[in-house]
Amino acid sequence: MTSPLPQGILFDLDDTILDDSGTIEPSWRHACASCQGSVRVDPESLYRAIERTRAWFWSDPERHRVGRLDLDAAARAIVEQSLIDVGAPDPGLAETIAAAYRRQRVALLRPCPDAVDTIRWLRDEGCRLALVTNGRASTQRDKVSRFGLLELFDSISIEGELGFGKPDPRIYTRALKELDVDAWNAWMVGDHLEFDIAQPQRMGLSGIWIDVGGAGLPPENTVRPDRILRRLSDLRS
């Protein structure tokens, strides 16, 4: 038996509607391979160093906040540190590799299977829909435009345009106000346990978690989503 649909639904963008994390590994491998012959280390060793640096970089909340607002600078910083770690420091090469990575990320980005059709279905069912996303204004707006999402949402809130983002309560409050929906009659759907589940639940929304990797809740996690889905299209089942 399916749950009745709420009056309003707030959606995350990356790894909820768009397959963002699925492009990371192939894009980094492509960028590392493109530098072969320009650095005194093989591409696989550089890739492994980037993976370590990337995990460190994004683990800090403040680096995460600043980095997601300028992904080009974040990628450059990650490569610079990784080249140092493998004994081949070169700021110019770091810039080249980071740029190759960012171009490949853009080229590979696609919607998750059936995600856009699911959003259209929810609109047809009478739900009011809001997009609530962190990140740089131009980057996120480009995605919205590229994949024809503007016409599907009644409200769009982007961190880089507002000056605040998830998990700041103001961004959810803004979306609810623009939808003219009460929190108790709304869902927040996304892949981030704090940004898309815990904080919305504190405000009275139901939190629906997209388990992107299919690994289930982390063992140390204390957040309890109201529902867990493997992909956005599971909302229709």
C-alpha positions as CSV (number, residue, x, y, z in Angstrom):
1,M,0.0,0.0,0.0
2,T,1.5,3.3,-1.0
3,S,1.4,6.4,1.3
4,P,-0.9,9.2,0.2
5,L,0.9,12.0,-1.4
6,P,1.4,15.3,0.5
7,Q,0.3,18.7,-0.6
8,G,3.9,19.8,-1.2
9,I,7.3,18.1,-1.8
10,L,10.7,19.7,-1.6
11,F,13.5,18.0,-3.7
12,D,17.2,18.0,-3.5
13,L,18.9,18.2,-7.0
14,D,22.2,16.4,-7.0
15,D,22.0,12.6,-6.5
16,T,18.3,12.9,-6.2
17,I,17.2,14.2,-9.6
18,L,20.6,14.2,-11.3
19,D,23.2,11.5,-11.1
20,D,26.0,13.6,-9.7
21,S,28.2,11.1,-7.7
22,G,28.1,8.6,-10.6
23,T,30.3,11.0,-12.7
24,I,33.0,11.5,-10.1
25,E,35.2,8.5,-10.5
26,P,35.1,8.4,-14.4
27,S,35.8,12.1,-14.5
28,W,38.8,12.0,-12.2
29,R,40.2,8.9,-14.0
30,H,39.8,10.8,-17.3
31,A,41.5,13.8,-15.9
32,C,44.4,11.8,-14.5
33,A,44.8,9.9,-17.8
34,S,44.9,13.2,-19.7
35,C,48.1,14.2,-17.8
36,Q,50.1,11.1,-18.7
37,G,53.6,12.1,-19.8
38,S,53.2,15.5,-18.0
39,V,53.8,14.3,-14.5
40,R,56.4,12.0,-12.9
41,V,53.8,9.6,-11.6
42,D,51.4,7.1,-13.2
43,P,47.7,8.1,-13.6
44,E,46.5,5.4,-11.2
45,S,48.8,6.5,-8.4
46,L,47.6,10.1,-8.9
47,Y,44.0,9.0,-8.9
48,R,44.4,7.2,-5.6
49,A,46.0,10.3,-4.1
50,I,43.1,12.4,-5.3
51,E,40.7,10.0,-3.7
52,R,42.4,10.4,-0.4
53,T,42.6,14.1,-0.7
54,R,39.0,14.4,-1.8
55,A,37.8,12.4,1.2
56,W,39.7,14.7,3.5
57,F,38.7,17.9,1.8
58,W,34.9,17.2,1.8
59,S,34.9,15.8,5.4
60,D,35.1,19.2,7.0
61,P,31.8,21.1,7.1
62,E,33.3,24.5,6.5
63,R,35.5,23.4,3.6
64,H,32.4,21.7,2.3
65,R,30.4,24.9,2.5
66,V,33.0,27.0,0.8
67,G,34.0,24.3,-1.7
68,R,30.5,23.6,-3.0
69,L,30.1,27.3,-3.9
70,D,33.2,27.2,-6.1
71,L,33.7,23.7,-7.4
72,D,36.5,24.8,-9.8
73,A,38.6,26.1,-7.0
74,A,37.8,23.0,-4.9
75,A,39.0,20.7,-7.7
76,R,42.1,22.7,-8.2
77,A,43.0,22.6,-4.4
78,I,42.4,18.9,-4.3
79,V,44.7,18.2,-7.3
80,E,47.4,20.6,-6.0
81,Q,47.6,18.8,-2.7
82,S,47.5,15.4,-4.4
83,L,50.4,16.3,-6.6
84,I,52.4,17.4,-3.5
85,D,51.5,14.1,-1.9
86,V,52.9,12.0,-4.8
87,G,56.1,14.1,-4.9
88,A,55.3,16.1,-8.1
89,P,54.1,19.6,-7.1
90,D,53.0,21.7,-10.1
91,P,50.3,24.4,-9.7
92,G,50.0,24.8,-13.5
93,L,49.4,21.1,-14.0
94,A,47.0,21.1,-11.1
95,E,45.0,23.7,-12.9
96,T,45.0,21.7,-16.2
97,I,43.9,18.4,-14.5
98,A,41.2,20.1,-12.4
99,A,39.8,21.8,-15.5
100,A,39.7,18.5,-17.4
101,Y,37.9,17.0,-14.5
102,R,35.3,19.7,-14.3
103,R,34.6,19.6,-18.1
104,Q,34.1,15.8,-17.9
105,R,31.7,16.2,-15.0
106,V,29.6,18.5,-17.0
107,A,29.7,16.3,-20.1
108,L,28.7,13.1,-18.2
109,L,25.9,14.6,-16.0
110,R,22.5,13.0,-16.7
111,P,19.2,12.7,-14.8
112,C,18.7,9.7,-12.7
113,P,16.6,7.0,-14.4
114,D,12.9,8.1,-14.6
115,A,13.5,10.9,-12.2
116,V,12.2,13.7,-14.4
117,D,9.2,11.6,-15.4
118,T,8.4,11.0,-11.7
119,I,8.5,14.7,-11.0
120,R,6.1,15.3,-13.9
121,W,3.8,12.5,-12.5
122,L,3.8,14.2,-9.1
123,R,2.8,17.5,-10.7
124,D,0.0,15.7,-12.6
125,E,-1.1,14.2,-9.2
126,G,-1.6,17.8,-7.9
127,C,1.5,18.1,-5.7
128,R,3.2,21.5,-5.3
129,L,6.9,21.1,-5.9
130,A,10.0,22.9,-4.8
131,L,13.7,22.5,-5.7
132,V,16.0,23.2,-2.7
133,T,19.7,22.9,-3.6
134,N,23.1,23.9,-2.3
135,G,25.9,25.2,-4.6
136,R,26.9,28.0,-6.8
137,A,24.1,30.0,-8.4
138,S,25.4,29.7,-12.0
139,T,26.3,26.0,-11.7
140,Q,22.9,25.0,-10.3
141,R,20.9,27.3,-12.7
142,D,22.8,25.8,-15.6
143,K,21.6,22.3,-14.6
144,V,18.1,23.5,-14.1
145,S,18.1,25.0,-17.6
146,R,20.0,22.2,-19.3
147,F,17.6,19.5,-18.2
148,G,14.3,21.4,-18.5
149,L,13.5,21.5,-14.8
150,L,12.4,25.1,-14.5
151,E,8.8,24.5,-15.7
152,L,8.4,21.5,-13.3
153,F,8.8,23.4,-10.1
154,D,6.7,26.0,-8.3
155,S,9.6,27.2,-6.3
156,I,13.4,27.1,-6.7
157,S,15.8,27.9,-3.9
158,I,19.6,27.9,-4.6
159,E,22.1,28.5,-1.9
160,G,24.3,30.7,-4.1
161,E,21.4,33.0,-5.0
162,L,20.1,33.3,-1.4
163,G,23.3,33.5,0.6
164,F,22.2,30.6,2.8
165,G,21.5,26.9,2.1
166,K,20.7,23.6,3.6
167,P,20.7,22.9,6.6
168,D,19.8,26.5,7.4
169,P,16.1,26.5,8.4
170,R,15.4,29.6,6.3
171,I,15.8,27.7,3.0
172,Y,13.1,25.2,3.9
173,T,10.8,27.9,5.3
174,R,11.2,29.9,2.1
175,A,10.2,26.9,0.0
176,L,7.2,26.0,2.1
177,K,6.1,29.7,2.0
178,E,6.3,29.8,-1.8
179,L,4.4,26.6,-2.1
180,D,1.8,27.8,0.5
181,V,2.1,24.5,2.3
182,D,2.4,23.7,6.0
183,A,5.4,21.6,7.1
184,W,3.2,18.7,8.4
185,N,1.8,18.3,4.9
186,A,5.1,18.3,3.1
187,W,8.0,15.9,2.3
188,M,11.7,16.6,1.8
189,V,13.3,14.2,-0.6
190,G,17.1,13.9,-0.9
191,D,20.3,11.9,-0.4
192,H,21.9,13.9,2.5
193,L,20.9,12.6,5.9
194,E,21.4,15.9,7.7
195,F,20.5,18.4,5.0
196,D,17.5,16.5,3.5
197,I,16.3,14.4,6.4
198,A,17.2,15.4,9.9
199,Q,16.8,19.2,9.6
200,P,13.5,19.0,7.7
201,Q,12.2,16.5,10.3
202,R,13.0,19.0,13.1
203,M,10.8,21.5,11.3
204,G,7.9,19.0,11.0
205,L,8.4,17.7,7.4
206,S,8.7,14.1,6.5
207,G,12.1,13.1,5.4
208,I,12.5,10.7,2.5
209,W,16.1,9.5,2.0
210,I,17.5,8.4,-1.4
211,D,20.0,5.6,-0.6
212,V,22.2,6.4,-3.6
213,G,24.8,3.7,-3.0
214,G,22.3,1.1,-1.9
215,A,24.4,0.4,1.2
216,G,21.7,1.3,3.7
217,L,22.1,3.7,6.7
218,P,25.6,4.1,8.0
219,P,26.1,2.1,11.3
220,E,27.0,5.2,13.3
221,N,24.0,7.2,11.9
222,T,21.3,8.4,14.3
223,V,19.0,9.9,11.7
224,R,15.8,7.9,11.0
225,P,14.2,8.7,7.7
226,D,10.5,8.4,7.4
227,R,11.0,6.4,4.2
228,I,14.1,5.0,2.4
229,L,14.1,4.7,-1.4
230,R,16.8,3.4,-3.8
231,R,15.9,6.0,-6.4
232,L,13.5,8.9,-6.9
233,S,11.3,6.9,-9.2
234,D,10.4,4.5,-6.3
235,L,8.0,7.3,-5.1
236,R,5.6,5.9,-7.7
237,S,5.6,2.4,-6.5
